[in-house]
Structure formats: structure tokens, C-alpha cells
Amino acid sequence: MDLHLKGRSALVTGASRGLGYATARGLALEGCRVAINGRDAQKLDLAAKRIADEAHSEVLALAGDVTEPDLPTRLVQNAYEAFGSLDLLVTNAGGPPPGKFENFDDASWQKAIELSLMSHVRLIRAAIPYLRKSHCASVLAITSYSVKQPIPNLILSNSIRAATVGLIKSLALELGHEGIRFNSILPAWTETERVYELMSNRARINQTTVEEEIKKQAADSALGRMGTPEEFANAAVFLLSPAASYITGVMLTVDGGMYKGTF
């Protein structure tokens, strides 16, 4: 299937590793020009080089922390100025730390809100004027299946990511008449650095090994394994593409059957 992405321009945040990197790579392999963002400039530059060398596509590295209030606007403007357009936006950021409700004070909650909600708000707000100029404008927020099925010991993520999903659904309804599509993907346990960090935390709590915790979590999938970043990216790239032109307001679980609900 031709996804009609060749020559399109995209901005992907949280893309030096994990799901963001896989999505940026997938877009580049389809012919997109891609601006990627991450906090670590050195890791980001290496990621941009790997994608550019493999995809033979233009990749722009824009380092910075998306929780800084002014950064989202700069990222969007820099991407637009570099490419002359902005068609696709992927809002993504690392998750809040694990822990139970009583572990976190107001400052911890506010920091998590900046990371897992306000970064999405600011990126989208900055991008809207440029997306309005596109004939295939599409926004994708990467959240978590925890918005449907809370994950133990992740109270911050469970709570705040639900607000982000509400934001995306509302924007799909509010701006759909302008031809801008908004979708979110709710990944479950995927083989990323973030997941290995969470499994390490579980292993410490349970006095087990990371390998044992991964095996236990993988067994919760109908497929008996965790997903790969590439499998996630395949869904993300399709949702972003003009091939999915009649899909908006969707909360897609890419979870190998880990979510047990019907709806």
C-alpha cells in the first residue's frame, strides 16, 4: 500500500530512542522529511544520523526538553523553517516515575503534568497554524494503555495520560472540519529502554531479576510476548498517513491483547 508520505514533513518528539525513534524511522523510510527531538543532544545526533543513513531522507535534530514552556514553539518553528511545511506531528515524551499515590507530593504531580500533558498541549498549540496550511495534517499522541487499564505502581502515568487522551479526542471533534486529524496510540509493554527501566524497578521491589519480570509481563499478552518498537511504528505511520484519511479521534491500543476490556 502506498501511504502517500513521500515528501511530507514531520516533527517527532521524544525520538532519540524507543517508540519515538521507531516512529521517526518509519516515517523517514516512507519518504518523509523528519525533525526529531530529544533531551540528550549527543544521542539525538546519533539517532538522526542512523535514520538518515538508512532511509536516505532529510533528518533534522532539535535537542531540548519539551517540559520547558518555550521549547515546543521553537521546535515547531524550526521544523517549519527547515522544511517549508509541517504536515505531521507526533507528540511523545518519557513517562513519569513509578510509585504509589502516597509517594508523591504536589511538586511531583506538577512535574508529571508538565511532562505527560502540557508538553502535548504546547506542541499542538504551536503547530496548529502550520498544520492548517497542510492538505494532509495529522497529529498523533503517544500515551499508554494505562488510560484504559491502570498499571500497578504507575499512579502518575495512569492519571495524567488520561487527560491527554481526552485532549486528543476533543481536538479531533473541534478541528476535524478544518481537515486536521487527531489520534492517539496506547501502547502496552514494548521492548524499549523505558520498559527495561520499569522492569528493573519491579525486580528491585520483588527481589527478582529483570528477566523474570519481563517474562511475567509478557505472559499477560495474548501473543505471549512484548511488542517491538517496529511493530508500534507500523501502526503509528499508518495512522499519520493520508492512507488513514477517514480515521480521527481513535485511541488505538497496540498491546498484543494485554488490554482485557471489550471497548
C-alpha beads as a LAMMPS data file, in Angstrom:
LAMMPS data file: protein, C-alpha beads

263 atoms
262 bonds

1 atom types
1 bond types

-500.0 500.0 xlo xhi
-500.0 500.0 ylo yhi
-500.0 500.0 zlo zhi

Masses

1 110.0

Atoms # bond

1 1 1 0.000 0.000 0.000
2 1 1 1.236 3.481 -0.878
3 1 1 0.861 5.582 2.265
4 1 1 1.365 8.827 0.276
5 1 1 4.014 10.078 2.687
6 1 1 6.820 10.806 0.257
7 1 1 7.880 14.438 0.525
8 1 1 5.766 15.123 3.621
9 1 1 7.317 16.804 6.651
10 1 1 7.057 15.643 10.251
11 1 1 8.117 16.585 13.762
12 1 1 8.530 13.744 16.270
13 1 1 9.403 14.486 19.896
14 1 1 10.986 12.042 22.313
15 1 1 12.669 10.445 19.322
16 1 1 16.247 9.723 20.341
17 1 1 15.190 6.219 21.389
18 1 1 12.233 3.895 21.880
19 1 1 8.823 4.404 20.303
20 1 1 9.557 7.944 19.144
21 1 1 12.723 6.837 17.360
22 1 1 10.948 3.892 15.733
23 1 1 8.146 6.166 14.516
24 1 1 10.558 8.748 13.104
25 1 1 12.497 5.982 11.367
26 1 1 9.293 4.540 9.910
27 1 1 8.238 7.927 8.555
28 1 1 11.667 8.522 7.035
29 1 1 11.626 5.108 5.355
30 1 1 8.334 6.134 3.749
31 1 1 9.991 9.238 2.308
32 1 1 9.189 11.868 4.937
33 1 1 11.490 14.667 5.960
34 1 1 11.650 14.326 9.710
35 1 1 12.648 16.631 12.553
36 1 1 13.372 14.719 15.739
37 1 1 13.660 15.946 19.296
38 1 1 15.206 14.605 22.494
39 1 1 16.882 15.950 25.607
40 1 1 20.352 14.489 25.024
41 1 1 21.934 16.293 22.059
42 1 1 24.629 13.674 21.517
43 1 1 22.192 10.740 21.489
44 1 1 19.827 12.716 19.282
45 1 1 22.516 13.456 16.713
46 1 1 23.429 9.765 16.566
47 1 1 19.768 8.841 16.133
48 1 1 19.355 11.379 13.313
49 1 1 22.436 10.038 11.542
50 1 1 21.253 6.428 11.801
51 1 1 17.844 7.293 10.373
52 1 1 19.264 9.478 7.590
53 1 1 21.829 6.850 6.574
54 1 1 19.226 4.085 6.445
55 1 1 16.332 5.996 4.893
56 1 1 18.342 8.391 2.684
57 1 1 15.988 11.093 3.861
58 1 1 16.443 14.527 5.411
59 1 1 16.535 14.316 9.216
60 1 1 16.873 17.367 11.463
61 1 1 17.965 17.015 15.107
62 1 1 16.424 19.552 17.511
63 1 1 17.628 18.994 21.074
64 1 1 15.756 20.202 24.154
65 1 1 13.409 19.300 26.990
66 1 1 9.736 19.554 25.999
67 1 1 8.760 20.342 29.590
68 1 1 10.360 23.767 29.174
69 1 1 7.398 26.022 28.339
70 1 1 9.041 27.876 25.442
71 1 1 10.668 24.903 23.742
72 1 1 7.645 23.408 21.906
73 1 1 7.137 26.643 19.970
74 1 1 10.801 26.745 18.983
75 1 1 10.736 23.112 17.858
76 1 1 7.716 23.645 15.648
77 1 1 9.087 26.871 14.160
78 1 1 12.497 25.339 13.484
79 1 1 10.959 22.321 11.769
80 1 1 8.714 24.506 9.635
81 1 1 11.542 26.834 8.657
82 1 1 13.791 23.912 7.733
83 1 1 11.223 22.094 5.596
84 1 1 8.929 24.909 4.467
85 1 1 5.906 22.976 5.711
86 1 1 4.639 20.854 8.569
87 1 1 2.221 18.032 7.793
88 1 1 2.611 15.595 10.670
89 1 1 3.165 15.995 14.395
90 1 1 3.949 13.214 16.850
91 1 1 3.760 14.312 20.484
92 1 1 5.722 11.984 22.725
93 1 1 7.667 12.247 25.966
94 1 1 9.144 9.887 28.512
95 1 1 6.799 8.778 31.260
96 1 1 6.683 9.917 34.893
97 1 1 8.493 7.866 37.543
98 1 1 6.869 4.764 39.046
99 1 1 5.438 4.820 42.555
100 1 1 2.292 4.665 44.638
101 1 1 -0.065 7.553 45.457
102 1 1 1.437 8.365 48.852
103 1 1 4.946 8.591 47.388
104 1 1 4.277 11.824 45.504
105 1 1 3.864 15.417 46.684
106 1 1 2.389 18.362 44.756
107 1 1 5.708 19.126 43.076
108 1 1 5.915 15.566 41.739
109 1 1 2.395 15.791 40.332
110 1 1 3.104 19.162 38.717
111 1 1 6.286 17.851 37.114
112 1 1 4.382 14.872 35.724
113 1 1 1.662 17.166 34.358
114 1 1 4.289 19.244 32.539
115 1 1 5.759 16.071 31.022
116 1 1 2.707 13.997 30.165
117 1 1 0.044 16.637 29.445
118 1 1 1.356 20.156 28.950
119 1 1 4.095 19.119 26.513
120 1 1 1.346 17.779 24.224
121 1 1 -0.777 20.912 24.716
122 1 1 2.075 23.287 23.865
123 1 1 3.321 21.337 20.864
124 1 1 -0.135 21.115 19.328
125 1 1 -0.921 24.758 20.044
126 1 1 2.300 25.835 18.338
127 1 1 1.730 23.536 15.359
128 1 1 -1.908 24.383 14.562
129 1 1 -1.163 27.466 12.378
130 1 1 1.222 25.414 10.232
131 1 1 -0.954 22.314 10.112
132 1 1 -3.789 24.455 8.773
133 1 1 -1.658 25.050 5.672
134 1 1 -1.281 21.307 5.005
135 1 1 -3.570 19.183 2.860
136 1 1 -2.841 16.097 4.967
137 1 1 -2.445 17.423 8.512
138 1 1 -2.281 14.729 11.158
139 1 1 -1.386 14.662 14.851
140 1 1 -0.561 11.538 16.829
141 1 1 -0.108 11.460 20.611
142 1 1 1.763 8.541 22.130
143 1 1 0.285 7.711 25.522
144 1 1 -0.265 4.300 27.191
145 1 1 -2.856 1.559 27.511
146 1 1 -2.890 2.515 31.187
147 1 1 -5.596 5.085 30.315
148 1 1 -7.941 2.117 29.814
149 1 1 -6.425 -0.358 32.253
150 1 1 -4.381 1.232 35.058
151 1 1 -0.945 -0.278 35.617
152 1 1 0.083 -1.025 39.212
153 1 1 2.648 1.353 40.711
154 1 1 2.225 3.934 37.932
155 1 1 -0.252 6.329 39.555
156 1 1 1.135 9.445 37.844
157 1 1 1.063 7.956 34.360
158 1 1 -2.337 6.307 34.863
159 1 1 -3.896 9.607 35.913
160 1 1 -2.278 12.233 33.718
161 1 1 -2.146 10.354 30.419
162 1 1 -5.929 10.017 30.619
163 1 1 -6.142 13.804 30.359
164 1 1 -4.005 13.719 27.226
165 1 1 -6.332 11.207 25.592
166 1 1 -9.247 13.476 26.457
167 1 1 -7.416 16.379 24.849
168 1 1 -6.790 14.472 21.614
169 1 1 -10.368 13.246 21.317
170 1 1 -11.683 16.757 21.936
171 1 1 -9.383 18.250 19.307
172 1 1 -10.474 15.634 16.767
173 1 1 -14.019 16.930 17.188
174 1 1 -13.076 20.591 17.426
175 1 1 -10.750 20.810 14.426
176 1 1 -11.928 17.985 12.199
177 1 1 -13.874 20.400 9.992
178 1 1 -10.531 22.030 9.162
179 1 1 -9.140 18.735 7.898
180 1 1 -6.741 18.155 10.793
181 1 1 -6.851 14.611 12.159
182 1 1 -6.010 13.742 15.784
183 1 1 -5.382 10.212 17.018
184 1 1 -3.618 8.571 19.940
185 1 1 -1.883 5.236 20.305
186 1 1 -1.996 3.428 23.629
187 1 1 0.991 1.080 23.645
188 1 1 1.358 -1.688 26.183
189 1 1 4.645 -3.265 27.199
190 1 1 7.098 -2.869 24.340
191 1 1 10.798 -3.672 24.200
192 1 1 12.138 -0.183 24.868
193 1 1 14.671 1.329 27.256
194 1 1 11.824 2.848 29.300
195 1 1 10.226 -0.574 29.809
196 1 1 13.527 -2.113 30.878
197 1 1 13.870 0.678 33.438
198 1 1 10.396 -0.097 34.805
199 1 1 11.145 -3.817 34.879
200 1 1 14.338 -3.082 36.789
201 1 1 12.283 -1.185 39.360
202 1 1 9.878 -4.135 39.686
203 1 1 12.789 -6.536 40.094
204 1 1 14.135 -4.482 42.988
205 1 1 10.741 -4.367 44.692
206 1 1 10.017 -8.078 44.156
207 1 1 13.601 -9.231 44.732
208 1 1 13.665 -10.974 41.372
209 1 1 15.561 -10.395 38.125
210 1 1 14.698 -8.163 35.180
211 1 1 14.409 -11.258 33.002
212 1 1 11.854 -12.818 35.361
213 1 1 9.773 -9.649 35.448
214 1 1 9.812 -9.357 31.651
215 1 1 8.721 -12.983 31.326
216 1 1 5.836 -12.453 33.776
217 1 1 4.659 -9.316 31.994
218 1 1 4.958 -10.863 28.528
219 1 1 2.704 -13.719 29.635
220 1 1 -0.117 -11.179 30.050
221 1 1 -0.211 -10.724 26.266
222 1 1 -2.481 -12.899 24.157
223 1 1 0.577 -13.416 21.953
224 1 1 2.795 -14.349 24.885
225 1 1 5.404 -11.664 24.278
226 1 1 6.106 -7.973 24.393
227 1 1 5.857 -5.897 21.238
228 1 1 8.753 -4.423 19.315
229 1 1 9.197 -0.718 18.580
230 1 1 8.945 -1.518 14.874
231 1 1 5.515 -3.112 15.359
232 1 1 4.355 0.010 17.155
233 1 1 5.808 2.232 14.428
234 1 1 3.941 0.362 11.689
235 1 1 0.632 1.341 13.306
236 1 1 1.785 4.886 14.038
237 1 1 2.973 5.570 10.494
238 1 1 -0.290 4.299 9.023
239 1 1 -2.430 6.435 11.345
240 1 1 -0.392 9.507 10.474
241 1 1 -0.531 8.897 6.754
242 1 1 -3.086 10.066 4.174
243 1 1 -3.951 6.382 3.731
244 1 1 -5.824 6.741 7.051
245 1 1 -7.621 9.887 5.907
246 1 1 -11.004 8.905 7.403
247 1 1 -9.633 7.886 10.801
248 1 1 -9.688 10.517 13.534
249 1 1 -10.414 10.573 17.259
250 1 1 -9.181 6.998 17.625
251 1 1 -7.495 5.628 20.759
252 1 1 -5.695 2.614 19.299
253 1 1 -4.288 0.013 21.670
254 1 1 -1.125 -1.558 20.258
255 1 1 -0.775 -4.088 23.016
256 1 1 -0.728 -7.693 21.827
257 1 1 -4.025 -8.241 23.645
258 1 1 -2.838 -7.060 27.075
259 1 1 -5.858 -4.801 27.482
260 1 1 -8.686 -7.081 28.578
261 1 1 -11.691 -4.795 28.067
262 1 1 -14.201 -5.094 25.244
263 1 1 -14.295 -1.408 24.288

Bonds

1 1 1 2
2 1 2 3
3 1 3 4
4 1 4 5
5 1 5 6
6 1 6 7
7 1 7 8
8 1 8 9
9 1 9 10
10 1 10 11
11 1 11 12
12 1 12 13
13 1 13 14
14 1 14 15
15 1 15 16
16 1 16 17
17 1 17 18
18 1 18 19
19 1 19 20
20 1 20 21
21 1 21 22
22 1 22 23
23 1 23 24
24 1 24 25
25 1 25 26
26 1 26 27
27 1 27 28
28 1 28 29
29 1 29 30
30 1 30 31
31 1 31 32
32 1 32 33
33 1 33 34
34 1 34 35
35 1 35 36
36 1 36 37
37 1 37 38
38 1 38 39
39 1 39 40
40 1 40 41
41 1 41 42
42 1 42 43
43 1 43 44
44 1 44 45
45 1 45 46
46 1 46 47
47 1 47 48
48 1 48 49
49 1 49 50
50 1 50 51
51 1 51 52
52 1 52 53
53 1 53 54
54 1 54 55
55 1 55 56
56 1 56 57
57 1 57 58
58 1 58 59
59 1 59 60
60 1 60 61
61 1 61 62
62 1 62 63
63 1 63 64
64 1 64 65
65 1 65 66
66 1 66 67
67 1 67 68
68 1 68 69
69 1 69 70
70 1 70 71
71 1 71 72
72 1 72 73
73 1 73 74
74 1 74 75
75 1 75 76
76 1 76 77
77 1 77 78
78 1 78 79
79 1 79 80
80 1 80 81
81 1 81 82
82 1 82 83
83 1 83 84
84 1 84 85
85 1 85 86
86 1 86 87
87 1 87 88
88 1 88 89
89 1 89 90
90 1 90 91
91 1 91 92
92 1 92 93
93 1 93 94
94 1 94 95
95 1 95 96
96 1 96 97
97 1 97 98
98 1 98 99
99 1 99 100
100 1 100 101
101 1 101 102
102 1 102 103
103 1 103 104
104 1 104 105
105 1 105 106
106 1 106 107
107 1 107 108
108 1 108 109
109 1 109 110
110 1 110 111
111 1 111 112
112 1 112 113
113 1 113 114
114 1 114 115
115 1 115 116
116 1 116 117
117 1 117 118
118 1 118 119
119 1 119 120
120 1 120 121
121 1 121 122
122 1 122 123
123 1 123 124
124 1 124 125
125 1 125 126
126 1 126 127
127 1 127 128
128 1 128 129
129 1 129 130
130 1 130 131
131 1 131 132
132 1 132 133
133 1 133 134
134 1 134 135
135 1 135 136
136 1 136 137
137 1 137 138
138 1 138 139
139 1 139 140
140 1 140 141
141 1 141 142
142 1 142 143
143 1 143 144
144 1 144 145
145 1 145 146
146 1 146 147
147 1 147 148
148 1 148 149
149 1 149 150
150 1 150 151
151 1 151 152
152 1 152 153
153 1 153 154
154 1 154 155
155 1 155 156
156 1 156 157
157 1 157 158
158 1 158 159
159 1 159 160
160 1 160 161
161 1 161 162
162 1 162 163
163 1 163 164
164 1 164 165
165 1 165 166
166 1 166 167
167 1 167 168
168 1 168 169
169 1 169 170
170 1 170 171
171 1 171 172
172 1 172 173
173 1 173 174
174 1 174 175
175 1 175 176
176 1 176 177
177 1 177 178
178 1 178 179
179 1 179 180
180 1 180 181
181 1 181 182
182 1 182 183
183 1 183 184
184 1 184 185
185 1 185 186
186 1 186 187
187 1 187 188
188 1 188 189
189 1 189 190
190 1 190 191
191 1 191 192
192 1 192 193
193 1 193 194
194 1 194 195
195 1 195 196
196 1 196 197
197 1 197 198
198 1 198 199
199 1 199 200
200 1 200 201
201 1 201 202
202 1 202 203
203 1 203 204
204 1 204 205
205 1 205 206
206 1 206 207
207 1 207 208
208 1 208 209
209 1 209 210
210 1 210 211
211 1 211 212
212 1 212 213
213 1 213 214
214 1 214 215
215 1 215 216
216 1 216 217
217 1 217 218
218 1 218 219
219 1 219 220
220 1 220 221
221 1 221 222
222 1 222 223
223 1 223 224
224 1 224 225
225 1 225 226
226 1 226 227
227 1 227 228
228 1 228 229
229 1 229 230
230 1 230 231
231 1 231 232
232 1 232 233
233 1 233 234
234 1 234 235
235 1 235 236
236 1 236 237
237 1 237 238
238 1 238 239
239 1 239 240
240 1 240 241
241 1 241 242
242 1 242 243
243 1 243 244
244 1 244 245
245 1 245 246
246 1 246 247
247 1 247 248
248 1 248 249
249 1 249 250
250 1 250 251
251 1 251 252
252 1 252 253
253 1 253 254
254 1 254 255
255 1 255 256
256 1 256 257
257 1 257 258
258 1 258 259
259 1 259 260
260 1 260 261
261 1 261 262
262 1 262 263
